[in-house]
Amino acid sequence: MGTMDEPDKPRAQLTIRDLAARLGVSKTTVSNAFSRPDQLSAELRDRVLAAARAAGYAGPDAMARMLRTRRAGAIGVILPESLPFALDDPVAGELFKGIADACEERRLGLLVVPGGTHAADPSTVGQVAVDGFIAYALPRGSRRLEAALARNVPTVVVDEPRLPGVATVAVDNASGARDLARHLVGLGHRRFGIVAMRFQTDGYTGPVTRERVSASIYECAVARFDGYAAALGEAGIDIAAVPLYECAHSDEAHGAQAAGYLLGLEERPTAILAMTDRLAIGVMGAARAARLHVPRDLSVAGFDDIAAAAHARPALTTVRQELRLKGYAAARLLLDAPQGTDPASAPAAADEFSLPIELVVRRSTGPAPRR
């Protein structure tokens, strides 16, 4: 209890200076106990935290620290889909793990800016408290990405869109798709179908014209299509005659819907190239329902090598990309960038960091059936 001349301060007003004086240590020591515990011995940190709890002191004021250091202690991840869809998507999930690995190393937080039909107004991107942004698989012309770049904080793009002066972490989608199609051509296949990711944001699902592909605002989908086209063209197959089915969402239900269309064609494909593993797994489920054997009657291939690909029935041939490494690389690139006034040039300007891919052949692909 304080004297008449020096009353106790209310607990809500207790400061680092007050706690340091009570303990006989420096303000830096108290601050380190909360934000940089590796700088103190375990005994000293425990003593500071115990005294803080006893005094009702919760730690340094976060807003004051942000104003003082001009750092928010968090990075923002801008998603192309709603948060529930992203959390259900194994590709996005692995990417998140990699980003979280890097944030864990730096004791930083993550703030998610979801997309989809109910996405927040793009102007909110300019208001969130973050030290930089990772923009994941956004369409060309994304207003949320434009708002992030206007923030004057480091920004890294994962996959797409490629922008002048903005660092990108990606894989060679065209090369991976080409290898996959060449594999199937080598097995004797000549009748193909393609199950595509979305080319536009209008929610369309169904057969696609080549004009829609040319007008696409999604670069990865076009790159994978171009890779298929290159390999099939090498084999003398007219890509214009290959049926192409677009899916508004990359999930098993849409893959099954696409398979229903392709397998109902008069000239049924003997091989289906799906642009993601989830679409491919949906195709295989529809093939089973139609009493077709994979791969005796139909070969199916995907892209990404999510965990479910190896456990599918049969195990899925696909293109492996290191999804968790992709997220980690993007976050480290962002976090290692100097804090400057140019959001684009901070993480190594126009550089593109291309991660390795690998063709993984499993039991879902086999020789083309004899006529």
TIGU-644048 format. One record per residue (C-alpha): residue in three letters; x negated, y negated, z. Coordinates in steps of 0.5 Angstrom, whole numbers, plus 500, padded with zeros to 3 digits. Example, Ala and Ser with C-alpha at 12.3 -4.5 7.8 and 13.67 -1.06 7.14 Angstrom:
BEGIN
ALA475509516
SER473502514
REM end
This chain:
BEGIN
MET500500500
GLY497493498
THR496487502
MET500480502
ASP494478498
GLU493484493
PRO500488492
ASP500494489
LYS501494481
PRO507497479
ARG505504476
ALA508502469
GLN503496469
LEU497500471
THR491499466
ILE484503464
ARG481497468
ASP485499474
LEU484506474
ALA476506472
ALA476501479
ARG479506483
LEU474512481
GLY468508481
VAL467509473
SER467505467
LYS473504462
THR469508457
THR469514461
VAL476513463
SER478512455
ASN473518453
ALA477523458
PHE483522454
SER481521447
ARG474524447
PRO473529452
ASP467532449
GLN463526451
LEU464528458
SER463534463
ALA469538464
GLU468536472
LEU468529470
ARG474529465
ASP478533470
ARG477528476
VAL479522471
LEU485526469
ALA487528476
ALA487521478
ALA491519472
ARG496523474
ALA496522481
ALA497514479
GLY502515474
TYR498513468
ALA499517462
GLY493514458
PRO491508454
ASP497505450
ALA497507443
MET500501440
ALA494497443
ARG489502441
MET492501434
LEU491494434
ARG484494437
THR481499432
ARG486498426
ARG487506426
ALA493510427
GLY490517429
ALA494520423
ILE495522416
GLY501522412
VAL503527407
ILE508526401
LEU512532399
PRO515533393
GLU521537396
SER525536402
LEU522538409
PRO526545410
PHE525547403
ALA517545404
LEU517549410
ASP520555407
ASP515555401
PRO509559402
VAL505555397
ALA506548401
GLY505552408
GLU498554406
LEU497547404
PHE499545410
LYS495549414
GLY489547411
ILE491540412
ALA492541419
ASP485545420
ALA482538418
CYS486534423
GLU485539428
GLU477538428
ARG478530428
ARG484531433
LEU489527429
GLY496528427
LEU500529421
LEU506525419
VAL510528413
VAL514524408
PRO519529405
GLY522528398
GLY528531395
THR535529394
HIS535526401
ALA528523401
ALA528516405
ASP527510401
PRO520509398
SER519502402
THR519506408
VAL512509406
GLY509502407
GLN512502414
VAL509509417
ALA503508421
VAL498512418
ASP490512416
GLY491515409
PHE496519405
ILE495526401
ALA500526396
TYR502533394
ALA505535387
LEU509529385
PRO512527379
ARG509522374
GLY511515376
SER513517383
ARG515510387
ARG513513393
LEU506514391
GLU506507388
ALA508505395
ALA502509398
LEU497506393
ALA499499395
ARG498500402
ASN490499402
VAL488506405
PRO485512402
THR489516398
VAL488523395
VAL492527390
VAL493534391
ASP495537384
GLU498532380
PRO499526378
ARG492525376
LEU491517376
PRO485513374
GLY481511380
VAL485516385
ALA481522387
THR485529386
VAL484536389
ALA487541384
VAL485547380
ASP485549372
ASN492551371
ALA491551364
SER485556364
GLY489560369
ALA495561365
ARG491563359
ASP487568362
LEU494571365
ALA497571358
ARG490574355
HIS491580360
LEU498581357
VAL496581350
GLY490585351
LEU496590354
GLY499590347
HIS505585349
ARG508581343
ARG515579346
PHE514574351
GLY519570356
ILE516564360
VAL520562367
ALA518555368
MET517550374
ARG521544373
PHE519539368
GLN524534370
THR527531376
ASP534532374
GLY536539377
TYR537542370
THR536550370
GLY536553364
PRO533554357
VAL529549355
THR527546348
ARG519544347
GLU521537346
ARG523537354
VAL516540355
SER513534351
ALA517529355
SER515532362
ILE513528368
TYR510534372
GLU503536369
CYS502542372
ALA508546369
VAL505543362
ALA498545364
ARG501552365
PHE505552359
ASP499550355
GLY495555357
TYR500561355
ALA501557349
ALA493557347
ALA493565349
LEU499567345
GLY497563339
GLU490566339
ALA494573338
GLY498570332
ILE504569337
ASP509563335
ILE510560341
ALA516556339
ALA519563338
VAL518565345
PRO524564350
LEU523559355
TYR527558362
GLU526552366
CYS528553374
ALA530547378
HIS526550384
SER521555385
ASP524560389
GLU526568388
ALA534566386
HIS532562381
GLY527567378
ALA532572378
GLN537567374
ALA532566369
ALA531574368
GLY538575367
TYR538570361
LEU531573358
LEU533580359
GLY540579356
LEU537577350
GLU537581343
GLU530581343
ARG528583350
PRO521581352
THR517586354
ALA513581359
ILE515575363
LEU510570365
ALA513566371
MET509560373
THR509561380
ASP509568385
ARG516566388
LEU519566381
ALA516572379
ILE518576385
GLY525574383
VAL524576376
MET522583379
GLY528584383
ALA533582377
ALA529587373
ARG530593378
ALA538591379
ALA538592371
ARG535599372
LEU529597368
HIS522599371
VAL516595372
PRO511595369
ARG514601364
ASP519597361
LEU517590363
SER511587365
VAL511581370
ALA506576372
GLY506570377
PHE501564379
ASP498562386
ASP497569390
ILE502568396
ALA501573401
ALA508576398
ALA505578392
ALA500583394
HIS506586398
ALA511586392
ARG514592389
PRO510593385
ALA504589387
LEU504583383
THR499581378
THR497573379
VAL492568379
ARG489567385
GLN488560388
GLU485558395
LEU491554397
ARG489553405
LEU482551402
LYS486546397
GLY489543403
TYR483543407
ALA479540402
ALA484534401
ALA484532408
ARG477532409
LEU476528403
LEU481523405
LEU478523413
ASP471522410
ALA473516406
PRO470510408
GLN476505411
GLY476499405
THR480495402
ASP481499395
PRO486505397
ALA484509390
SER476508390
ALA475510397
PRO475517396
ALA470518391
ALA474514386
ALA476518379
ASP473524381
GLU477531381
PHE475536385
SER477543382
LEU477549386
PRO476556383
ILE481561381
GLU481568379
LEU486573375
VAL488578380
VAL491584376
ARG496589380
ARG501594378
SER506589376
THR503589369
GLY502595364
PRO501597357
ALA507594352
PRO513600352
ARG513603345
ARG519602341
REM end
